[in-house]
């Protein structure tokens, strides 16, 4: 199941003539992968960097370069596309196109189309640093914001012209994420959501530790979805290889005690707590100062209980809505309901570990949701981002 906000949305991708136009191909590919129906309008200059055929093959739609193309309905295509569009993104947007849009100039297919657009628009400027910093260009960007356009600031770094500074087109993953955020309902605006993700590690000696296979994908998906829906998100993350979700405050920890400290520091200010992290239940009583060398055939390791963060959150909660996760190998419902009651949770999301389409490290999950009122909901297998949004749907319903 694809629960991306871009699924089945009509998106128009505008491509202007800059070296960064090659990144637009990946922007298109990512939007199509998320289920968007994408149409592409290119300037003539853009077509000198990347051929229209590339965009036609990836989008499955004819590309518009010229309003007076003799093919099909080119003469009114820009009006039809503007009326059908749910969102528009121009990436890259050159200084020339920014100036045209700021002053209502319509002298090519893209600028003419933009005058007919009424849906949300995201502009991604990309150019030489001196051009980007020029007062005239900055005034034009200010005007576009006043007109209601959403601007995605360029990154800084070495540009194709050899200059180092602002002007780099953001990476395609960021562009698509910000477009999805722009089109997502903001039903968590004004709320702080605290999410934990990933594993914890408890040291045995300087080179060995007790941990688990958690990749952090589910927790990061929930943090990303909550940010897209307008929440201020605090993500407390164990050791993972994932990039932090955009516009999310991430605190990186390793041990259970470190995670507990970070969680309790943000608990009082949070409206929703989603504890996805796979926390170690035990740790060594003593940690060896030096690496334990091979010796006897067996080694005894004494363990002690760690802090039960979720149970403590349940004890301390006031008006917070608290969600736990349970990964089980058997008797999933019995263990989940027991955990739900003993830890004073409002909801728990449970899944069985073992099936190839659910659990650690994979991109999909098969979850069952259990609620404090005794109800439950079984979900089909779906990607973890879809699971994240569905869990947030249920949280929002109950917050009302």
N, C-alpha and C positions, 0 to 999 in steps of 0.2 A: 504493500500500500504506500502511495506517495502522498504525504500530507504537506508538501511544500506549498507555501502561499503562492508560488508561481505556477503551480499545476493548473493547466487549462486557461491560464491568463494570456491575453493578447498583448504582447510586448513589442514595441518598436525600438530597434537599436539603430542609433544614428552614428555614423563613422565619418570622421573628418580626416583631412590630409595631413597626417603627421607620422613620424617613424613609429610611434606607439600603436598605430593602426593594426599591427600584427597581433597585439594583445586582444583586440576585439574579436578575433576568431575564437579564442579560448573563452571569452565572455559569452559569446553565442553558444558555444558547445555546452557550457555549464548550464545556461538557462534552458536549453532544449532538454538536457538530461533531467532537469527538475520538472519537466512537463510543460514548460511554457511554449506557446505558439508565437514564434518570433518572426517579425518582418524586418528587413534591413533597408535603410536609406543611406546611401553613400554620396559624398560629394565627389566631383570629378577628380579632385586632387587625391582623395582617399583611394580611388581606383588605380592610381599610379603606384601605390604602395602594396595594396592587396587586391587581387582581381575579384570582381563580383561573383564569378563562378564558385569561388571558395565558399562564400556566404550562402549562395543558392543551394549548394550541395548539403551544407550542414543544417540549414533552416528548412529545406524542402519547399521554399517559397521563392518567387521571383524577386530579385533585388531591384530597387528603384534608384536610378542614378540621374535620370533626366525626366522632367515633367512632360516633355514633348516626345517621349519615346512612342513610336507608332504601335507598339505592342499593346494589346488588350485595352484596358480602360485607363491608360496612363494619364490622360488629361484630368481625371477627377480622382485618381488613386490616392493622392495626399489627403483629400477630404474624407474618403471612406476609411482610410487607415486611422486617421485622427479620431473619428467617431467610434471606431471599434476598440481603440487602445485602452487597456487598463493601466498601463504605465509606459513611460518613455525614458530611455537612458542614452545619453550621447557620450560615447567613449571611443577615442579621445575627442575632446572639444578643443579646437584651436582658438587662438586669440581672435582670429577673424570671425569665426562662428559665434563666439561669445559676444563680440561687438554687434554682429547682426541681430542676434536675439535680444540684446539689451535695448536696441533702438528700433525694433520692429521691421527690420529690412528683410524683404523676401525676394531674393534674386536667384535662388536655385531650389532644387527639390526639397532639401532638408529644411532650409529656413522658411520656405513657404508652408511646408507641412506643420512646422512648429507654431505658426500663427493660428492654426486651426485646432490645436491640441487643448483639451480641457482636463485631462487626467493628470495624475502626479508625474512630475518631470525631475530627473536627476541628471545633473551636468557634471562631467568629470574633466576638468581642464588639464591639458598637458602641453608643455611648450618649454622653450628656453627660459632659464631662471630670470634673466633680465626682462624678457617679455612678460613673464608672470608677475614680476614686481612693478612693472610700469604703472604709473598712476592712472592712466586711461583704462588699462585693463582692470585694475582694482575697482575703479568706479563702475565699470560694466558688470563685474561680479556682484557688487553691492546692489546694483539695479535689478539683476536677475533674482537675487534673494528677496528683494522688496516685492518683486512680481510673483513670488511664491515658488520659485524653483529651488530645489534642494541641491546644494553643492557638495561634492565629495572632494576634499582638499587633496592636492597632489602630494606624493611623497618626496623626500629629499634624497639626493645621491648624485652619482655621476651620470650625466645625460649624454645622449648620442653626440651632441655637439662638442663634448669634452668639458663642458662647464659642470661644476659641482654645486648643487643647490636645489631649491624647490622646483618642481615641474614634471617629475616622473609620474606617469599614469599609475594609479594604484594597481595592485595585482588583481587579476580577474576574480579570484575567490572573494576579495574584499568588495569589489564592485557588485557582484551578484548578491552577496550577503546584505549590503546596504540597500540594494533595490528591494530585496525581500522584506527588510525591516520597514522600508518606506510604505510598502503595500500591506503590512500586517496591522490588524486592529490593535489598538493600544489599551486593551482591557486590564492591564496591570500597571498602568500609569499611576504614579504616586505611591507604589508599593516597593518595599525592599524584599528581595528574594535571596535567601542564603542557601547555597548549594554546596554539597561536598562531593568529591569525585576521586576516582582512582584508588590505588591500594595504599596501605601504610607499610612501613618497614621497621622491624625491631632487630637491632644488631645482636648477633651472637659473638662476633669478634670483628676486627676492623674490615674484613673482606666478605663476611657472610651475614645473612639476615633472614628473618622469618617474614614471608610476604605471601602474595597470592597473584593470580594472573590478570587481575582487573586492568583494563586498558584505559579506563576513564571516559570511554566514548559516550556512555549513557548520561553521565553527569554533565559532561561538556555540552551534549545536545540539549539538555534541560536549561543550562545556563544561557546558551545561545538563543533558544526559543523564548525564554523569559525576557531577555534584553530586547529581542525583536518586538515583543508585546508591550514594551514601554517601561518595564521594571528597572529599578536600580539593582544590579546583580552583584553579589559578593560570592566569589567562587573560591572555596578552600580545597586545594588540590594536592593529592599525594603525587609521588613520582610517576609521570607519564611522558609520552613523547608527542603529545598534542600541542598545537599552537593555541594560545589563549583566545577565546571568543572575543570579537571586537566589542569595545566599549564596556568591558566587564572588569571589575576589580578582582584580580587573582592573587591569592596568598598561597605560596608553595610551601608545603610541609613534608615531613618524612615520617615521624613517629606518631603514635596515637596521642601522646601527651601534647605534642605540637598542634595536632589537628584540634584537640579539645580546647586548647587555649585560644586558637583562632576562632572557633565556632562560638564559644562563650563570649568572646569580645564583641561579636556582632549580633548575638541573639536578641538582646533587648530592643534593638532598632529594627529588627526584621519582622515582616508581616507573615512571611511564608518561609518555612524551612524544609528543604528537600535533601534528606540524607541518603545519597546514592553511594558514597564511598564504601569500599570493602575493607572494613577496619579489622586489624588483627585482634583476636580475642585474648591471645596470650603473648607474653614476651619472656625472654630469659631472665631468671632471677639475678644472674650476674652476667655482665658482658666482659669477655676476655680482653685484656689490654693489648695483647699481641695475637697474631694469627695462630689458631690452634693447629699444631702440627700433627701429621699422621703418626699414630702410635698404636694404641690398643685396637683390637678388632671391633670394639664398640665403645661408644661414648654416651654417657648419660647427660641429658640436658634438662635441668629443672626449670619449669615455667610457672609464671604467676599471671593472674588475670590483669587485663588492662582496664582502663576506664571505659565504661559503657556510655559512650557519648550520647547515643540516641535516647537511652533510658533517662539520662540526666536532663536532656533537652525536654523530654516529656514531663519530668517533674517540675522544671522551672518555667514552663510555658505559661503565658498569660492568655492573650487573645491570638497568639500565633497559630497558624494552620501548619501542622507538622506531618510530614510524609516520610515514611521509612521504605526501605527496599529489603527484600528477602530473596536470596539466591539459594535454592534447595536442591537436593539430589533425590528426595523422596518425601512423601506426606506433605506436599507443599501447602495445601490449604490449612491443615491442622497447625503447622508451625507458623504460618503467616498470621492466622487469627490469634494464636497465643501471643505472638510478638506485638500485634496490634493492641491487645488489651493490656499486657504487662507494661508496655512502654508508653501508654497513654497517647497513642497516635490518633490522628484523624483519618489517615489513609495509609495503606501499605501496598506497594506494587511488588508482586512476587512472580518468580519465574523458575523453571527447572533448568539446572545445569546439566549438560550432556548432549542434548539435541544440537545438530550443527547450525541451526538457524536461530539459536537463542543462547544468551549467556555472555561469557567473557570474550572480549577481543573481536567478535563478529559485528557486522554493521546492522543486523536485524535483531528483533526480540519478540518473544511471544509471552505477553504479560497477562496476569490476572490482578485486578484491582479489588481490594477489600476495604470497606469503609466502616467507621465506628458505629454507624447505625445498623450494622449487620448485613447490608447489601453488598453485592459483588458484581464485577463486570469482567468478562473474559474477552481479551482482544485477539484478533487474528495476528499472524506474523506480519510485521511491518518494519520499515527501517526505523532506527532509533530516533531520528529527528521527528518522524511521525508520532512515535510513542510519546516523545517529549511534549509535543503540542497537545496530544489527547489528554495526558496527565494534567497539563496546565488548564485545559478546558474544564476538567472535573473540579480542579481547585477553584477556578473562577466561579463556577456554578455555586459552589458551597460558600464562597466568600460573600456572595450576594445575600 
